[in-house]
Amino acid sequence: MTVKTLDSKGRVTLGAQYAGQTVEIDDSDPSCILIKPVVMIPAREAWLYQNETALHRVREGLNDALQGAFSSSPPDVEDDIEWLDDIDE
């Protein structure tokens, strides 16, 4: 634990290791201020994290790519389009 004093404008520095990070500040309890690092997701990309099937498939694809497991045949566009029809948005 570290003790710091706020400056005359109510500011406190966290240190260089936190520079440039986005944080959420929860000050709902006046006796405890909680600062948590967060990652912001653009609204247009949030759908992926709300769709477990699509997210699972993206993660599988990324894992396959990391392992160098690429398809030797071209994509089946008709099958891909059919799969997209089954996804909830």
C-alpha positions, 0 to 999 in steps of 0.5 A: 500500500502507498500513501499519497497526498492530493495536491491543491486541486485534488489530484494525485499521481499514480506513477509512471507505470500507469501513464497513458492507461484508461481507468475507471474511478468508482467513488460511490463510497466516499470512504473508498475510491477504487481505480481500475484499469479498463479496456474500451471497446468501440460500440461497433465491435461490442457485438462480438463479445455479446455473441458467444458463437461468433467470439468462439469461432474468432478465437478458434481461428486466431488459435489456428493461425498462431499454430500455423493450421491454415486450410489447404482449400479455398473458402466455401463462400456459399457455406460461409454465407449460410453460417452467417444467416444462423448467427444472432446479431 
